[in-house]
Structure formats: C-alpha cells, structure tokens
Amino acid sequence: MPQLRSVVALAVGLCLGWTASAQADPVTYWNGVTVSAVTAARPGPPGLLDIALVQSAVHDAVQAIEGKFEPYHYHDSAQLGVGSAEAAVAAAAHRVLVLLYPSQQAALDATYAAYLVNNALVGDAGLAVGEAAGASLHANHYRPTLPITPFFGVTAPGQWRSPVPLAFNFLGFSAPFTLNRVNQFRPQPPPPLTSGAYARDYAEVKALGVASAHPNPTTDVARFWSVNFVTQWNESLRQIADNYLPGLGDQARLFALANLAAADAAMATWESKYFYNYWRPSTAIVEGAYDGNAKTPGDPGWTPLLANPPYPDYVSGANGLTGAFTGLLRLFFGTDELNFTVKTTSPLVTDPERAYTRFSQAAQEVVDARVLLGIHFRFADEEGRRLGERVAHWTFHKVLRPLPGSK
C-alpha cells in the first residue's frame, strides 16, 4: 500500500489532533481521523454514538464490495466486487464525518483529498460505494442529542444530588444500535444501605480513595484510568488490528462491533444511572451518620482523589465501556490472552503506556482504579463491567455475522 507522505495530510492530521504512522492501514487510519474529529466536536460518552455510526458505515462499505459479513444497514448487491475496499473505507468515513460535523468540513476534505492522492485512489469505483454507505447510515441511524429535562437528583439517603444537572442524560433515553431496548440488561439494584455488602465497599473506598491517602504505590494506576476512555480504547483497537488482523474486512468488522457495543453500553449505563440515581462515595461518606448503617461512620471532611463527574455512581460508565470493549475483543479473538498496550493522556502518570497479556487484566484494573480514585463503590464498578460484557455478547452474536459460505 502506498505510504502517506503528504505534507498537507500531515498538517491537517495535526489540526485534528491525530496522525497515523506511514504504515497505517485504511481502517485504522480513518478510525484515528474519526476519533479526533469526534473528540473535538462531541467529547465524552456521547461521542461513542458518532464513532459507532462511522465504523458501521465503513464496515458496510467494505462488505458491499467483499460480501463476507452481514451489513449493519447498507447493502447493494450490484456493488459486489466493484472498486477497492480501501477507497470505500475512506469515502464512507469522510462522508459520515462531514455530515456529522459541517464546521470541520474544510479540514476533513483536505485530509480526504490528500489521502486519495497519496494512495492512488482518485477516481476509484469504490469511492461511490463508500459515499452511498456513509450517506445511508447517517440518514437512517444518526443519534442526535435529545432535549431532556434537567435532573439534579434527590436529597435523600442513598440518592445522588448535584448543583449541576446530570450530564449526558439523553443517552439513557436514546435508541440503541443493537439492543432491543436500552434497559434490556439493566443491572440488579445496588446493595441496600443497611447491608453488610454496602458497609464493606463503603469502608474500602473510604480508606483507599481519599485524596489524603495519595500519592502511594497505587496512585499511578488510578490516574492512568482517569481520562480519555473513548480515545484510549480506540487507540488500542488500532494497535490490535494492525498487529493481528491483516484483512480490511476483519478490521472494519472489529471496529464496528466494538464501537457498536461500546455505544450501546454507554446508553445502557446512563439508563441505569438515571433509574437508580445512586449516590457517589463522597456524598455517602460525608453523610455516613445518616444512612441507617452503624458500620458506616461518616467523615464530613472526606474528599476523593478525583473530582466527581456530574452523574450518579451506579453503574460505572468507565467500566461499562471497558467491559464492552474487552468483552467484544475476547469474543472476536476467541481468547482472553493477547498482548496489547493501552495509553493514557494523563500528565500525572509515570508511564503513559501500560502492557497487558489478557483483556481481563485491563478490565480488572479499571474496576480497581475507579475505587482508588474515590469516585465509585466497587459494586458499581463490577456491575458496570458485567453490563458492558453482556452488551458485547449480545452485539457479537446478533449483528455483522459471517455470511453463509464465506471464509
């Protein structure tokens, strides 16, 4: 594949906040462009919905030409074998991104034009396939930000409350991509305030997550998993795809499945947050004297290592997202064992890249880290991970499956 050397493409890539190596494959290259564009326009969990849309269009464009896996939406049997899949990938990603973010069109157009020139794809018949797939996916499956009545919580024991409204609350009311309904895998209720399970996890986060207990040997892993979950898991997907998946069809399918599962897990997580409206450890510990449990003594001066995000504790969004990605990867490769790394943008860690030999290692670290940061009870982390894994299992077995007779 021709290498990307254009100065124009490099400049545009820097403007978008991401540049690929010269050896980047089309699917991984355009995922990088996508994540940068989405992060600039729709950061945080809502961006997962847009990434899922782009990656579904990329998958459908490739499969319109290759015909090995089920499409998510777009299908045209007349396009089988027409043009190159590389061209279809670029056109599909570019079309969806321009439709999503008109204000970024100039930069995206420049990136697209340079990519086509440097990879000898100008005029390729696959471009029309990608354009059609991208336009169709956007027209039929875009999830906008819905108008939702602001919710500030409830001032009662066990209930989350905040001076600012619950952020991203529209996610819990959005239509999922693969699930039958957003509450399909709603977690079981959190433990009662008077239970031993609650007292155990209360004591743990009170001791380990308080700001005054840091720095200590656990602080680095806590801070590593404190930011940029959407970007870091997609970066790891790019690395894994480049290292283990030589075919564009397999790469495109992996990115689509993983981001569809992650988007649905985000929606399911926010549905749980709003439904249960469970308080964060900081509120629980400050008001521990009023929860009806003699084993949870309060501390009015307690503060977490990381400032609380503006949404309830149960279940953990970071763990829902991580469970979706790691669960999907485990199913896709048929094993928990794979060598990969994850990077962080946190400026406070000693090493910004951590290596793993199992997907479950990373998933467990996120569970532990959110307790160490003082922003989640362990039961909220573990149920969040299970929710993400359930969504991944559903997604993997329900959509984008191999077509009969394909290899």
N, C-alpha and C positions, 0 to 999 in steps of 0.2 A: 504494500500500500504506500503510495507517495507520502512523504513526510510533510508535516505542516510547518512551513518556514516563513510564511508571510509576515512582514513587519506590521502590516495593517491588522492582521488577525491577532498578533501578539498584543498590540496596543488596545484593541477592543477587548480582548480577554482580560487584560489588567483592569480596564474600566468596569468590567462585570465582576471582578473580584476572584477570577479563577483562570488559570492557564493550564493546558494539558501538556504532557510530555510530547515530544515529536512522534513517539511511537503509539500514541493513544488510538485505540480503535474508535470507529464512528459512534457506537453506542455509549461507550464510556466518555468520549469527548463531549457529546451532546448532553449527557447527564450532568457533566460539570458545568456547562453553559447554563443548563436549566436550573440547577440548584443556585447558582449565583444570581440569576435573574429573579428567581422566586424569593430568595433571601432579601434582595433589595426592595422588592415590591410587597411581599406578603410574608414577613418573617414569623417564625414560631410554628406551632402546630397547624394553623390554617394553611400554611404553605404546602403541607403534605397533600392536600386535595389537588393543588395545581400540579405538583410533581407527578402524582398518580395519573392525572389526565394526560400529561405529556408522554409519560412512559407507556401508557396504554396505546396512544396513537403511534408511537414508534414501533411497538410490538405488532400492531395491526398492519402497519405499512410493510414491515418485513414479511409478515405471514401472507399478505396479499400476493407477494411475489414468490415466496417459498412454499407455502401451503403445508407446513408440518404441524402446526398447533392451532387450536381454536382461536379465533379472534375474540377480543373483548366486545367490539361493536362493529367496526368497519369490515366489510367483505365485498369483494368484486371478483368473481371467478374469471372475468376477462383479463385481469391483471396478472394472472399466474405466469411467472417466468418473464414478465415484462420489465426490462431495465435492471439496474443494480440495486441490491438491498442497501448498499452504502448511501446511495443517493436518496433512497426512500427514507432512511433514518434522519438524514439532515433536513429534508423538506418537511417531514412530519413534526419534528421538534420545533423547527423555526416557525412553522405556520401556527401551531398552538400558542407558542410564546408571544408572537406578535398579536394574536387575537386576545390573549390574556392581558398583555401589558403594552398598549399602544404608545405609551410615553417612552418605552425602551426601543421602539422600532428602528431608529437610526443605527444604534449600536448593534442590535441583533441582525439587521440587514447587512451591515458591514462584515460582521463575523461570518454570516452565511455566504456572502459573495466570495470572501477570501477563502473560505473552506472549499467551496466548489472549484475555484480556480486551482488551488494548490493540490487538490486531489483528483483533478482531471474529470470532474463530474458535470461540468457545464453542458446543458443540453441532454443529459442522460434521461431516458424514458422513465426511470424510477422516480424522478422528481415529481412528476404528476401524480404518481401513486401516493407518495408521501403527503403531498398537498391535499389530496382528497381525503386521506385518512385523518389528517390533522383537523381539517375543517369540519368533518363529520363528528369526530369525538368532541370538539368544542361545542358544536351546536346542540348536541344531544346529552352531554354528560357534565357540563361545567357546573360546579357547586359555588354559587356566589355567597357572599357574607349576608346572612339573613338578618332582617331587623328583629331584634329580640328585646323585650322589656328588661331594663337593667335590674339585676338582682344583687342585693347587698348582704344576703344571709339572714340569719335569725339569732337573736341574743338569748340563747338558752343553752344549758349544759350539753356538750357534745356537738353543738351546731357551729358551723363556720359563719363568721361575720366579718365585714370589712368596710372601711370608709370609701373604697372604690369598688365599682361593680365587678362581678365575676367575669374575668377576661375570657374571650373566645367562646362564650356560652352558646353561640349559634351552632357550634359543632355538634352538640348533643341533640339538636333538632334538625340536622341535615340528613339527606337521603344517602345511605351508604352505597359504596360501589359494588360490593359482592354479597354482603349480608342481606337477609330478608328484611330485617328491621334493625334499627340502631341499638335497641335494647335486647337483641337476640341472646347475647351472652352476659347479660347483666350479672355482676358478681353477687355472691351471697352477702347479707348485711354484715357490717363490721361488728366486732365483739361489743357486747353491752358495756357501759361504763363501769358497772359494778362487778364485772367478771375478772377472774384471775388472768385470762389471756390479755385483757386490756392493761391490767396492772403490770404485767411482765414487760410488754412492749413500751409502756409509758416509762418504766424505770430505765430501760435500755436507751431510749433516745434522750432522756433527761441527762443521763451520765455521759453518753458518747457524742451527742450532737450540740452540746452547749458551746458557745463561742469561746468561753474561758478555758476550755479543755484543749484548745488548739493554739499553736501547732504541736503535733505529735506524730508518731510514725504512720498514722492513718490519714493524715491531712492531705497528702498528695493524691491518694486515690479518690478521696472525697471531692477535691477540687477538679480533678480530671473529668469527673462525671457531673459537672455543674453547669455546663453550657452546650450549645450547638448540637443537640441530638440529631436533628434533621440532617444537617450538613455532614456530621461525622459518620453516620451510618451509611449515607450515600457515598461518601468517600471510600469507606471500607468496601462497599459493593463494587466500586470501580476497580479497586485493587484486586478483589477476589475474582471478578470477571476477567480481568486482564491475565491473571495468573492461572486460572483453571478452566476457562471456557473459550475455546478458540473460535467457535461459530457465532456469527451475528444473531442468528435466530435464538440460540440458547441465551446469549447475553441479553437480548431485548426482552425475552420472556422472564428472565430472573429479575430485571429491573422493574418490569411491570408488576409481577406478582408481589415482590417485596414492598413496593410503594402502594399498591392497592391494599395490601394487608395493613400497612402502617397507617394509611389514611382512615380505613375503617376502624382500626384500633383507637385512633385519636378520637373519632366520633363516639365510639362506644365508651371510651374513658370519660369524656365530658358528660355523656348522658349519666354515667354513674356518679360523677362529682355533683351534678345538679340534683339528682334524685336523692342521694344520701346526705349531701350537704354536711359532711363530717369535718369537725374542727381540726386545725393543724396542731402539732405538738406545742408550739409556742403559746397558743391560747389555752390549750389543755393544761399545761404546766403552770402557767400564771394563775389559772383559776382552779388548780387541783383541789383546793379545800372545799369546793362547792359541787364536786361531781358525784358525791354519794359513795365514794370508794375510800375506805380508811387506809388502803395501801398505796394511795397516790398523793403523797403530801405535796402541796403546791410550793412554788417559788416565784414570787411576784417580780423578781429581777432577772428571770431566765430569758436568754436570747439565743437564737440558733446561729450556727456558723454562717449559713447563707440566709439572706433575707427571704422571707416568704413570698412565693409567687401569688398573684391575686386570684386564687381559686382554691376550692376545698381539697382536703387531703385524700379522700377515698374515691377512686383509686389513683395510684401514681401514674401520671402521664408519661414520665420518662421510662418507667418500667413497662407500661403498655406498649410504647413504641419499640423499646428494646426487645420485649418478648415477641412482638410481631416480626421484627427483622431476624432475630436469631432463630426463632421457631421456623420461619419460612426457609431460611438458609439450611437448617438441619433437614427439613423435608426435601428440599431441592437436591441436595447432595447425598441424601440417604445416610448421613452420618453426623455425629456431633463433633467429630475430630477433623479439624482443618487448621492449618497455620495461616494466620492473618494478623493484621495490626489495626488499631483504632487510634485516631489522632484527636487532639483537643486544641481549641484556641485559647484556653485559659492561660493567662500570662503568669499565673502563680504556681504552676507545677514545675517540678524539677525536670521531668522528661515529658515532652508533649506527644509522644507516641508510645503506646503500650502493645506488647506482643502477646498473642494467645494461641493455644493449640486446640481449644474447644470453644464452640459457640456458648456453651453453658457457663464457661469461666467468665466471659464478659457479662453475661446476663446476671450472674450472681454478684459480680462487682457492683453493678448498678443498684441492685437491691441494698447491698451494704452501704454504698456511698450515700444514698439518699437519707439513710438513718444517721450517718456520720455528719451530714450537713445540717441535721436537726430539723428538716422540713417534712419528714414523713415518719409515721409509725411503720414498723416492719410489716404488719399485716396489710397495710395499704400498698406497700411495695410488692409483696408476694402475690397478692390478688391482682395487682396491675400486670405483673408478668404473666400470670395464668390467663388473664383476659387476652393479652396480646397473642399468646400462643394458641388459644382457641380460635381467634380470628384467623391467624396464619394457617392453621389446619383446615379451616373451612375454605379459605381462599384457594389454597393449593389443590384441594380435591374437587373444587367446583368450577373453576374457570381456567382458561388457557391450557387445557389438557391436550396431550398429543392426539392428533387425528388418526383414525384407523388406517393402518397400512404405512404410516410414516415411521421413520427410523431416526 
